[in-house]
Amino acid sequence: MPSISRSSRKLPARSASVVMPLVLSVLMTFVVSAISTARSLGFGPDFLATWPAAWAISWVVAFPTLLLVLPVVRRIVALVVETPGR
């Protein structure tokens, strides 16, 4: 069996513009929806029954929003943060 190098299992660099907002949206909505659900319902049986749906809805909104907003955010950051080497 031929060996597969670690680098060949990675996605191409051009996919970073989708993978980064995907990972960011999953992690952020996971935390924020858990906090929001716990604040509303507490950590009981209702939390476990409600939180996955709350997370799913928030992720469905967050991911496309990040795809649209991140280019704008990058431009704003470039305006306020000095470029290395200057």
C-alpha positions in Angstrom: 0.0 0.0 0.0 1.5 3.4 -1.0 2.0 5.8 1.8 0.1 9.1 1.8 2.0 12.1 2.9 0.4 14.4 5.4 0.2 17.3 3.0 -1.7 15.4 0.4 -4.6 14.9 2.8 -5.1 18.6 3.3 -7.5 20.8 1.3 -6.0 23.2 -1.2 -5.1 26.7 0.0 -7.9 28.2 -2.0 -10.5 26.5 0.2 -9.4 28.5 3.2 -11.9 31.3 2.4 -14.7 28.8 3.0 -13.1 26.5 5.6 -12.2 29.3 8.0 -15.7 30.8 8.2 -17.1 27.3 8.4 -15.0 26.4 11.5 -15.4 29.8 13.0 -19.2 29.7 12.7 -19.4 26.2 14.1 -17.4 27.1 17.2 -18.9 30.5 17.8 -22.5 29.3 17.4 -21.8 26.3 19.6 -20.7 28.5 22.5 -23.1 31.4 22.1 -26.2 29.2 21.6 -25.2 27.1 24.6 -24.8 30.2 26.8 -28.1 31.7 25.5 -30.0 28.5 26.0 -28.6 27.9 29.4 -29.4 31.5 30.4 -33.0 31.0 29.3 -33.7 27.5 30.5 -30.9 26.5 32.9 -28.9 23.3 32.7 -31.8 20.7 32.9 -33.5 18.3 30.6 -35.0 21.2 28.7 -31.5 22.5 27.9 -30.5 19.2 26.3 -33.8 19.0 24.4 -33.6 22.6 23.1 -30.0 23.5 22.6 -29.2 21.4 19.5 -32.0 23.0 17.5 -30.9 26.5 18.8 -27.4 25.7 17.7 -28.5 24.5 14.2 -30.6 27.6 13.6 -27.8 29.9 14.7 -25.3 28.1 12.5 -27.5 28.3 9.5 -27.6 32.1 9.9 -23.9 32.5 11.0 -22.1 30.6 8.2 -23.5 32.5 5.2 -23.3 35.8 7.2 -19.6 35.2 7.8 -19.0 34.4 4.1 -20.5 37.8 3.2 -19.0 39.8 6.1 -15.4 38.5 6.4 -14.1 40.3 3.3 -15.4 43.6 4.7 -13.9 42.8 8.1 -10.6 42.1 6.5 -10.6 45.5 4.7 -11.5 47.3 8.0 -8.7 45.5 9.8 -6.3 46.4 7.1 -7.2 50.1 7.6 -6.6 50.1 11.3 -3.7 47.6 11.7 -0.2 48.3 10.4 1.2 46.0 7.7 4.3 44.1 8.8 7.6 45.5 7.5 6.5 49.1 7.5 
